[in-house]
Amino acid sequence: MRWNCLPTGSRFVKNGKGQSSGTSSVEWTNQTADDSTTRQWMLRVVAAFTFFSAWFLHFPCRTSVAQESRQAGKGGRILVTLDWAEVPLRDRLTEYGKKYNVAVFLDRRIDPDQKIELSARDLPVEGVLTLAAEKLKLATCILGKVHYIGPKGMTSVLPAIVAQRKRELARSPVRAAWNKSKEMKWIEAASPREVAAALAQETGATLENAEQIPHDLWPAYDLPAMPLIERLTLVLAGFGLTFQVSEDGSQVRILEIPQDNSSPAGSASETVETLSPGVKKTTTKGPPKKVFSMTVQKQPAGAVVNTVAKQLDRQFKFDPSLRDKLREEVNFTVKDVTLDELLTKALKPLGLSYKMTETTLEIIPLP
């Protein structure tokens, strides 16, 4: 390496032969060049990091959720801008309700785990709920302070049902109790049958035919204060049911909603039931057959079959020697299958089968 010049401030040092040496200056100059190269490299890394960070923030991943709000005008009505990307319906509605202080109740017939993708720009809080419902071919209506999301046929009749109950109770000796506003809440895996019975008891009445409310398990809810008429109407709506109070107010009877239009005319009606945590059953009723859809995740086979037996009003029976097999966990999904196909799917992998009488559902070894 040849150096034609030295940087300012460099100096020569005499060696043992009395000759000047520029070694130290060469070393110093060479180090300066290395430092300059290092600084340039670091600047390039920082610039690249800044560029890619900005790019990443500008193009979020598909699973992210952007949600913004602003106030429009002096009145301060909140307008919402958001993007939901393939997220479970109930989780997103719960989060949205908490953020904007709005109560949302999802009809039990609607699959809460279905994914929803939604974009909204400068819509009022209620408008976003309407848009979400339309995206899923559903509708909304308001009972008290609660936004109900469900089948279009049901949302169109619920306000009229509430109005009719109010007219019927206008001269009842217990009308004050039915018009009393109160918060409505229940814990995870609550039974709607028990919830309805507790609501009737607020007036001192008994639920005359609670068995008309099918077995189900519901997620926890915490809803704002609303009159008892609206609370019981909301609980029963997902079953296509309403209620009637006796003249003296001592009895509450469950009734079917006349001409329930919550399913399209002439088509089969579909009901989604949560039989137990991790077990959901969708029953489609309509001539000429009854079919089942079920998703089971890590549930003991015996528990699954026992749940089905209860739904069929059959006694669940098995030989004690089969107990260990029935404790084994099963995972499966079936859609629109017969009862035989459902039970075969649950039992055959374990080497089991079943036989059924008018009163029992018995598990037996596979022949």
C-alpha positions in Angstrom: 0.0 0.0 0.0 1.4 3.4 -0.9 0.3 6.6 0.8 0.8 9.9 -1.1 -0.3 12.1 1.7 -1.0 12.0 5.4 -4.0 13.5 7.2 -3.6 16.7 9.1 -2.1 16.1 12.6 -0.2 13.0 11.7 3.5 12.8 12.5 6.6 10.8 11.8 8.6 9.0 14.4 12.3 8.2 14.1 13.3 4.6 14.3 16.4 3.0 15.7 18.4 3.8 12.5 17.6 7.5 12.7 15.2 7.2 9.8 11.8 8.6 9.9 9.0 6.2 9.9 5.4 6.8 9.0 4.1 3.5 10.4 2.0 5.0 13.1 0.5 7.4 10.6 -0.3 4.7 8.2 -2.0 2.7 10.9 -4.0 5.7 12.1 -5.1 6.6 8.6 -6.1 3.0 7.8 -8.2 2.8 11.1 -10.0 6.0 10.1 -11.0 4.4 6.8 -12.3 1.4 8.6 -14.4 3.5 11.0 -15.9 5.4 8.0 -16.9 2.2 6.3 -18.5 0.9 9.5 -20.5 4.1 10.0 -21.7 4.0 6.4 -22.8 0.4 6.8 -24.7 1.2 10.0 -26.5 4.1 8.4 -27.6 1.8 5.6 -29.0 -0.8 8.1 -30.9 1.9 10.0 -32.3 3.2 6.8 -33.4 -0.2 5.6 -35.0 -1.0 9.1 -36.9 2.3 9.0 -38.2 1.6 5.5 -39.4 -1.9 6.2 -40.9 -0.9 9.5 -43.0 1.8 7.7 -44.0 -0.7 5.1 -45.1 -3.3 7.7 -47.2 -0.8 9.5 -48.8 0.4 6.3 -49.7 -3.1 5.2 -50.9 -5.0 8.4 -51.3 -8.8 8.3 -54.7 -10.2 7.5 -55.5 -11.3 11.0 -55.0 -7.8 12.5 -58.0 -5.6 13.4 -57.9 -1.9 12.9 -60.5 0.1 14.7 -60.8 3.9 15.0 -63.5 6.3 16.0 -64.1 10.0 15.8 -66.8 12.5 16.8 -68.8 14.1 14.0 -69.9 17.7 14.5 -70.5 19.6 17.8 -73.1 17.0 18.9 -70.4 14.4 19.2 -72.0 11.4 17.5 -69.3 8.8 17.3 -68.4 7.6 13.8 -66.5 4.3 13.5 -63.9 3.2 11.0 -62.7 -0.4 11.2 -61.5 -3.5 9.4 -62.2 -7.0 10.7 -60.3 -9.8 9.0 -61.6 -13.3 9.4 -62.4 -13.1 13.1 -65.0 -15.2 15.2 -68.3 -13.4 15.3 -69.1 -13.5 19.0 -65.5 -12.5 20.0 -65.6 -9.5 17.8 -69.1 -8.4 18.9 -68.1 -8.7 22.5 -65.0 -6.6 22.0 -66.9 -4.1 20.0 -69.7 -3.8 22.6 -67.1 -3.1 25.4 -65.2 -0.5 23.3 -68.3 1.5 22.4 -70.4 0.8 25.5 -73.2 -0.9 23.5 -75.0 -4.1 24.5 -75.2 -6.8 21.8 -77.2 -10.1 22.1 -76.6 -12.8 19.5 -79.5 -15.2 18.7 -78.7 -18.7 19.8 -79.4 -20.0 16.3 -76.5 -18.1 14.9 -73.1 -19.9 14.8 -71.0 -17.7 17.2 -67.7 -19.2 15.8 -68.3 -18.3 12.2 -65.7 -15.9 10.8 -66.7 -12.4 9.7 -64.7 -10.1 7.4 -65.9 -6.5 7.5 -64.8 -3.0 6.6 -66.7 0.2 7.7 -65.9 3.8 7.1 -67.3 6.6 9.3 -70.4 4.7 10.3 -72.4 5.3 13.6 -71.9 2.6 16.2 -75.3 1.1 15.5 -74.6 1.3 11.8 -71.7 -1.0 12.1 -73.9 -3.6 13.8 -76.4 -3.3 11.1 -73.7 -3.7 8.4 -72.3 -6.8 10.2 -75.8 -8.4 10.4 -76.4 -7.7 6.7 -73.0 -9.3 5.8 -74.3 -12.5 7.4 -77.8 -12.2 5.9 -79.2 -11.4 9.4 -80.9 -8.3 10.8 -81.0 -6.3 14.1 -83.6 -4.8 16.3 -83.5 -3.0 19.7 -85.1 -4.2 22.9 -84.6 -1.6 25.6 -80.9 -0.8 25.4 -79.9 -4.2 23.8 -79.1 -4.7 20.2 -80.5 -8.1 19.2 -78.9 -9.8 16.1 -80.8 -12.7 14.6 -82.8 -14.0 11.7 -84.7 -11.4 9.8 -88.0 -13.0 10.5 -87.5 -12.8 14.2 -86.1 -9.2 14.3 -89.2 -8.0 12.4 -91.7 -9.4 15.0 -89.9 -9.0 18.4 -90.9 -5.3 18.9 -94.5 -6.2 18.2 -94.4 -9.1 20.6 -93.1 -6.8 23.4 -95.8 -4.3 22.6 -98.5 -7.0 22.8 -97.2 -8.3 26.1 -97.3 -4.8 27.5 -100.9 -4.4 26.4 -101.9 -7.7 28.0 -100.3 -6.8 31.3 -101.5 -3.2 31.4 -104.3 -4.1 33.9 -102.6 -7.1 35.6 -102.2 -6.9 39.4 -98.5 -7.7 38.8 -98.0 -5.1 36.0 -95.5 -3.1 38.1 -93.2 -6.1 38.5 -93.3 -6.8 34.8 -92.4 -3.2 34.0 -89.6 -3.0 36.5 -86.2 -2.4 34.9 -83.3 -4.5 36.1 -79.9 -5.6 34.8 -79.8 -9.1 33.4 -76.7 -11.3 33.8 -75.7 -14.9 34.0 -72.6 -17.0 34.2 -70.8 -19.1 31.6 -72.7 -22.3 30.6 -75.9 -21.1 32.1 -79.1 -22.9 31.2 -81.8 -20.7 29.5 -84.5 -22.8 31.1 -83.1 -21.8 34.5 -82.7 -18.2 33.4 -86.3 -18.0 32.3 -87.6 -19.6 35.5 -85.6 -17.1 37.6 -87.1 -14.2 35.6 -90.6 -15.4 36.2 -89.9 -15.7 39.9 -89.1 -12.0 40.1 -92.9 -11.4 40.0 -93.6 -14.3 42.4 -94.8 -16.5 39.5 -93.8 -20.0 38.6 -92.9 -21.2 35.1 -95.7 -23.6 34.2 -94.1 -25.6 31.4 -90.3 -24.9 31.6 -89.7 -28.1 29.6 -90.8 -26.3 26.5 -87.5 -24.5 26.5 -84.9 -26.9 25.0 -81.7 -27.7 26.8 -78.9 -25.4 25.9 -75.8 -23.9 27.5 -75.1 -20.2 27.0 -72.0 -18.0 27.3 -71.9 -15.4 30.1 -73.9 -12.2 29.5 -74.1 -8.9 31.4 -76.8 -6.8 29.9 -78.0 -3.3 30.9 -81.3 -2.6 32.8 -84.5 -3.3 30.9 -88.1 -4.1 31.9 -88.8 -7.7 32.8 -91.1 -8.1 29.7 -88.2 -7.3 27.4 -85.8 -9.5 29.4 -87.9 -12.7 29.1 -88.8 -11.9 25.5 -85.1 -11.7 24.7 -84.3 -15.1 26.4 -87.1 -16.9 24.6 -86.6 -15.4 21.2 -83.9 -17.8 20.0 -86.2 -20.7 20.5 -89.1 -19.1 18.6 -91.0 -18.8 21.9 -92.9 -16.2 23.8 -94.9 -16.2 27.1 -98.3 -15.5 28.6 -99.1 -14.5 32.1 -102.2 -15.8 33.9 -104.9 -13.3 35.0 -103.9 -13.4 38.6 -100.2 -13.2 37.7 -99.2 -16.4 39.5 -98.4 -18.5 36.4 -96.2 -17.9 33.3 -96.8 -20.2 30.4 -94.4 -20.7 27.5 -95.9 -20.4 24.0 -94.7 -20.7 20.4 -94.6 -17.5 18.5 -97.4 -17.6 16.0 -96.2 -17.9 12.4 -92.5 -17.6 13.4 -90.8 -16.3 10.2 -87.3 -16.7 11.5 -86.6 -19.3 8.8 -87.5 -18.9 5.2 -90.9 -20.2 4.2 -91.0 -23.8 3.1 -87.4 -24.5 4.2 -86.1 -26.6 7.0 -85.4 -24.8 10.3 -81.9 -25.1 11.8 -81.1 -24.9 15.5 -77.6 -24.6 16.9 -77.4 -26.0 20.5 -74.4 -26.0 22.8 -74.9 -29.3 24.5 -71.8 -29.1 26.8 -68.5 -27.2 26.6 -66.8 -28.3 23.4 -69.9 -30.0 22.0 -72.3 -28.2 19.6 -75.3 -29.7 17.8 -77.1 -28.3 14.9 -80.5 -29.9 14.3 -82.3 -29.3 11.0 -86.0 -30.1 11.1 -88.2 -30.3 8.1 -90.0 -33.0 6.3 -89.2 -35.8 5.7 -86.2 -36.4 7.9 -84.3 -35.1 10.9 -80.6 -34.6 10.5 -77.8 -33.6 12.8 -74.6 -31.5 12.6 -72.1 -31.7 15.5 -68.6 -30.6 16.3 -66.9 -32.5 19.1 -63.4 -31.5 20.4 -61.6 -33.6 23.0 -64.7 -34.9 24.7 -65.2 -38.3 26.4 -67.2 -40.5 24.0 -69.5 -41.5 26.9 -70.3 -37.8 27.6 -71.2 -37.2 24.0 -73.5 -40.2 23.7 -75.1 -39.4 27.1 -75.8 -35.9 25.9 -77.5 -37.3 22.8 -79.5 -39.7 24.9 -80.8 -36.9 27.0 -81.9 -35.0 23.9 -83.8 -38.1 22.8 -85.3 -38.6 26.2 -83.6 -42.0 26.5 -81.8 -43.6 29.4 -78.1 -44.0 28.8 -76.9 -47.5 29.6 -73.6 -49.5 29.2 -71.9 -52.5 30.7 -69.3 -51.5 33.3 -66.6 -53.3 31.3 -66.9 -50.6 28.6 -66.3 -47.7 31.1 -62.7 -47.2 30.1 -63.4 -47.0 26.4 -66.2 -44.5 27.0 -63.7 -42.3 28.8 -61.6 -42.0 25.7 -61.7 -38.6 24.1 -63.1 -38.2 20.6 -62.8 -35.5 17.9 -65.1 -35.3 14.9 -67.3 -33.1 12.9 -70.5 -34.2 11.1 -73.0 -32.2 9.0 -76.5 -33.1 8.0 -76.3 -36.8 9.1 -78.8 -39.2 10.5 -78.8 -40.2 14.2 -77.3 -43.6 13.2 -74.4 -41.9 11.3 -73.8 -39.6 14.3 -73.6 -42.4 16.8 -71.5 -44.5 14.5 -69.0 -41.7 14.0 -68.6 -41.3 17.8 -68.5 -45.0 18.7 -67.0 -47.1 15.9 -63.4 -45.9 16.3 -63.6 -47.2 19.9 -64.9 -50.6 18.8 -68.3 -49.8 20.1 -71.9 -49.7 18.7 -75.3 -49.1 20.2 -78.9 -50.3 20.3 -81.9 -48.2 21.1 -85.4 -48.9 22.4 -88.3 -46.6 23.1 -86.8 -45.8 26.6 -83.0 -46.6 26.4 -79.9 -45.9 24.4 -77.4 -48.7 25.3 -73.7 -48.9 24.3 -72.5 -52.4 23.2 -69.3 -53.9 21.8 -69.0 -53.6 18.0 -70.2 -57.0 16.5 
